Amino acid sequence: MKRRDLIRNLALGTAAGAAGMFDRKEEADAQIYSNATRGLPPLKITSVKCIRTGRLNVVKVETSEPGLYGLGCATFQQRPMPVAVAVDEYLDYFCRGKDADNIEDIWQTAYVSSYWRNGPVLNNALCGLDQALWDIKGKRANMPVYQLLGGKCRFAVDCYAHGGGRTPEEAVESVQSYMDEGYRHVRIQLGGYGSTHLSETPHFKKEGFGLENDGHMDKGPYLKITPKMFELVREKCGDDVELLHDIHERIHPIDAINLIKELEQYRPFFIEDPFAPEDNGYFRMLRQQTSVPIAMGELFNNPHEWMDLISERLIDFIRVHISQIGGITPAMKIARLCEWFNVRTAWHGPGDVSPVGHAANAHIDLAVWNFGIQERVIFSQQLQDIFPGCPEIRNGYMYVNEAPGLGVDIDEKLAAKVKARGPGEGIWRPVRRGDGTTVRP
């Protein structure tokens, strides 16, 4: 009996005699087709809720099938409470009763459900919902999510480590230690972004402007020492390690262009965020003056921010924070767009992304041809206990487990024991110039 005949018979309730023609898996597959043919009720969303633990927000989507749920990351470290409200008070009501299989339709309708869109609060809430639906889809298909996205393009996800120190000599030691661990890519920074520890006591504090704990950065020390750091690391560590650096938008655009031109001789793998999103117009000038690869997008929320940069080949790596753009569904569209313009992916992956979010990053990384590099993360034992199935780092590569879905679960009782951030916690503190002018970001 042919497979299509078996499915037809099952649909008509005449499956007698079909047993034994196929193994269990094939019979199970046929039953799935039978259920669809019989018009059985679709898998319904029964609840959407935000689980807050520490600085992390995780969305849990429950369904009409007992025990079947999905998880997604909705962490917005600086504004966690509004995201939780958006999930619990709006997306839950909006999604109840919807077919959990229809990810694209749910994403599109939720995207416009608040009328105004592309804000970080809505996008993070939407990401939690979207990733949870992909998690459910993978569990129903009994496949890891990367299989649903097209299957593997590589055996694991190559990562870069965060290196550096307060001096160029400490940066050398850091890079060498990561090379010994098997990393092939290391980001080097001197202290905090902009080397703030090199600045002297600012005038604004003497004048009583701002608050006592406001940060301070003078661009001069940073611009002078960064090339020296690159020179020493190249001299001591050689050419086999790829070096990355994050300007983090903390200097004026023209200063960033001049710095990148000076760093070109040291062959950076990429320079990240040379300009603020408000200064995207400078990318044409930058591209005309240097061939240093550029990564951009960490602060992007809106398609208008990345469309021209990609289509005009003004950047080399797209570095969006996936929860800031709304989840796996839009991230895959960005990756496909980038492929046609030879722009590679380098998703943002800091410590304020949950293990669920890091798993989502990695599943996309495994499936897209134009993957570039992934920011690595090391999970504490506490996080590994709360989130069984965390991705693992070995020899500079990130590995996901082969469990269906995103492969990460949550122990809600343990999660509840970690105090969630309260009002005001996590706010990005001001950094100022000597006269008190605010420095982006």
Secondary structure, DSSP 4 states (H G I P E B T S, - for coil): --HHHHHHHHHTT--TT-TTSS-HHHHHHHHHHHHHHHTPPPPBEEEEEEEEETTEEEEEEEESSTT-EEEEE---TTSHHHHHHIIIIIIHHHHTTSBTT-HHHHHHHHHTTTSS---HHHHHHHHHHHHHHHHHHHHHHTSBHHHHTT--SSSSEEEEEEEEESSHHHHHHHHHHHHHTT-SEEEEEESSTT-GGGSPPPHHHHTT-S-TT-EE--HHHHHHHHHHHHHHHHHHH-SSSEEEEE-TT-S-HHHHHHHHHHHGGG--SEEE--S-GGGGGGHHHHHHH----EEE-TT--SHHHHHHHHHTT--SEE---HHHHTSHHHHHHHHHHHHHTTPEE-----TTS-HHHHHHHHHHHHH-TTB--EE-----HHHHHHSTT--EEETTEEE---SSBTS----HHHHHHSPPP-TTTT----EE-TTSPBPP-
